[in-house]
Structures are given as structure tokens and as C-alpha cells.
Amino acid sequence: MEEKKKAVNSIGQVSMEYLFIIALTFAILIPTTYLFYNYSKESSQEITDAQITKLGRSIIDSSETIFYSGEGSRTTLELNIPDSIFNVLIIDGTELVFNVTTSYGTSEIVFFSKVNLTTSGSDCNGNVCLIPELPQQGLKKLKIEATGKNSVSLQTI
């Protein structure tokens, strides 16, 4: 009889130890998974921000180079547009603004130009000009042309 009690106690102890191991595994696994998920989400946002920064700097640098090369100078940029951009604007001719959707809401990434930026007149409303088709995700071509003594035209082709 006493041997039966020892066997039952031994089985009970093994079961409890097994449950503790499972609980410890979950206690480690769940927070680790949560931290990894948050890290990957933040990394994705940082990568998108870096891509947009590269796009903006590339457009501004090329525009300034073309402007200083003289009237009639032109170039075409091939740009890989990320999916989070929903609008690209030129404000007052000197600000290139990317409107971006993030996990925190919407934000603007602004680049300042030393030269006057324009686009076709039909896409302008007052001092704000829209660059059509540029915010669509994928590979886009942007023609940059020195159109006068004081401006550079940006046009999606």
C-alpha cells in the first residue's frame, strides 16, 4: 500500500515539474515574440523613412544640378517609390513635401531646395503644386528640366 502512495506521489511530482517547464517556456516565448514583432515593425518604418529621405535628397540634388547647368538641361531619375507615400507636393516652389502614412498616423517629410521647383500649371493650386502619379508605389521615372532662368520643372513620365 505504501508503495502505491509513493508511485502516485511520484507521478504527481513529475506532472507538476512538467507543468512548470511548460509555464517557464511560455513565460520566455511570449515576451520574446512580442519584442521581436515590435522591433520588426519599427525597423520597417525606419527603412521606409530612409527610402523617402534618399528619394527626396536625390530629387533636390538633381534639380539643383540641372538648374545650375543652364536652361534646357534635363535628366531622368528612376525612383523606387514605397507604398506608404500618398501625396507629393511642391509648396512655394522651394519645399518638396512627401505625405506619408505610418503606423502612428500620417506625417510629412519635407526637403528644401535652393532653386525654384515647378510642375505643369494644371497641377497647381495657388502656391501648392501636386506631382501626379509619383506617389503610386513602384518604379517611376521623373523628368527634371531647367525650364527658365529661375525654375526647374518636375514631371512624371
C-alpha positions as a printed Julia matrix, in Angstrom:
157×3 Matrix{Float64}:
  0.0    0.0     0.0
  2.79   2.36    0.87
  4.47   1.59   -2.46
  1.26   2.66   -4.24
  1.3    6.01   -2.42
  4.93   6.57   -3.41
  4.1    5.77   -7.07
  1.12   8.17   -7.08
  3.19  10.9    -5.39
  6.0   10.32   -7.89
  3.57  10.63  -10.84
  2.11  13.79   -9.3
  5.55  15.29   -8.83
  6.54  14.51  -12.44
  3.31  16.12  -13.68
  3.94  19.27  -11.65
  7.53  19.5   -12.88
  6.29  19.09  -16.46
  3.73  21.91  -15.95
  6.45  24.18  -14.51
  8.64  23.57  -17.56
  5.75  24.38  -19.91
  4.91  27.54  -17.92
  8.55  28.66  -17.97
  8.73  28.08  -21.73
  5.65  30.24  -22.3
  6.96  32.88  -19.89
 10.05  33.21  -22.08
  8.43  32.69  -25.5
  5.53  35.18  -25.31
  7.52  38.31  -24.31
 10.25  37.41  -26.81
  7.7   37.12  -29.62
  6.15  40.46  -28.65
  9.53  42.21  -28.58
 10.51  40.73  -31.94
  7.21  41.86  -33.51
  7.64  45.43  -32.25
 11.26  45.53  -33.36
 10.39  44.35  -36.88
  7.56  46.9   -37.12
  9.88  49.75  -36.08
 12.61  48.51  -38.43
 10.17  48.5   -41.32
  9.22  52.12  -40.59
 12.87  53.14  -40.35
 13.61  51.51  -43.71
 10.68  53.36  -45.33
 11.85  56.66  -43.82
 15.36  56.04  -45.15
 13.98  55.3   -48.64
 11.93  58.5   -48.64
 14.9   60.53  -47.41
 17.02  59.09  -50.23
 14.26  59.91  -52.76
 13.89  63.49  -51.56
 17.62  64.18  -51.44
 18.04  62.66  -54.91
 15.27  64.84  -56.41
 16.56  68.03  -54.75
 20.22  67.37  -55.59
 19.41  66.55  -59.22
 17.14  69.61  -59.52
 19.85  71.92  -58.25
 22.46  70.34  -60.54
 20.2   70.68  -63.59
 19.32  74.28  -62.7
 22.96  75.32  -62.41
 23.77  73.51  -65.7
 21.59  76.04  -67.52
 18.31  76.36  -69.38
 17.42  73.31  -71.48
 19.4   70.9   -69.29
 17.47  67.82  -68.3
 17.78  64.41  -66.74
 15.54  61.49  -65.87
 15.59  59.82  -62.47
 14.38  56.29  -61.89
 12.81  56.2   -58.44
 11.5   53.24  -56.48
  8.51  54.61  -54.57
  7.48  52.82  -51.33
  3.8   52.12  -50.71
  3.44  54.42  -47.71
  3.61  57.67  -49.75
  0.16  59.0   -50.6
  0.98  62.5   -51.86
  3.94  64.52  -53.17
  3.67  68.31  -53.22
  5.75  71.36  -54.06
  4.95  74.28  -51.75
  6.07  77.84  -52.55
  8.45  76.43  -55.16
 11.11  75.56  -52.61
  9.62  72.81  -50.45
  9.27  69.23  -51.65
  6.78  67.52  -49.31
  6.11  63.78  -49.06
  2.88  62.92  -47.2
  3.42  59.52  -45.63
  1.21  57.01  -43.84
  2.87  55.43  -40.79
  1.72  53.14  -38.03
  1.37  56.27  -35.89
 -0.82  58.14  -38.43
  0.17  60.48  -41.23
  3.24  62.67  -41.35
  5.12  64.95  -43.7
  8.73  64.65  -44.73
  9.94  67.98  -46.13
 13.0   68.78  -48.26
 14.11  72.33  -49.03
 15.5   73.38  -52.39
 17.76  76.32  -53.23
 16.13  76.53  -56.67
 12.52  77.1   -57.69
 10.68  73.81  -58.36
  7.6   73.67  -60.59
  5.36  71.19  -62.34
  2.72  71.61  -65.03
  0.34  74.5   -64.37
 -2.77  72.28  -64.34
 -1.47  70.51  -61.24
 -1.05  73.74  -59.24
 -3.5   75.44  -56.94
 -2.12  78.73  -55.68
  1.32  78.14  -54.19
  0.86  74.34  -53.93
  1.66  72.07  -56.87
  0.92  68.35  -56.96
  3.29  65.93  -58.7
  0.77  63.46  -60.17
  1.46  59.72  -60.43
  4.63  59.99  -58.34
  3.04  58.76  -55.09
  1.99  55.43  -56.64
  4.08  52.5   -55.43
  6.7   51.04  -57.73
  9.34  52.15  -60.2
  8.69  55.68  -61.53
 10.58  57.95  -63.9
 10.83  61.65  -63.05
 11.98  64.1   -65.72
 13.81  67.12  -64.32
 14.34  70.01  -66.74
 15.67  73.54  -66.39
 12.8   75.49  -67.96
 13.87  79.06  -67.43
 16.32  81.34  -65.73
 14.68  80.76  -62.38
 12.99  77.34  -62.26
 13.22  73.59  -62.72
 10.26  71.52  -63.87
  9.49  68.11  -62.32
  7.31  65.79  -64.38
  6.44  62.11  -64.03
  6.83  60.19  -67.28
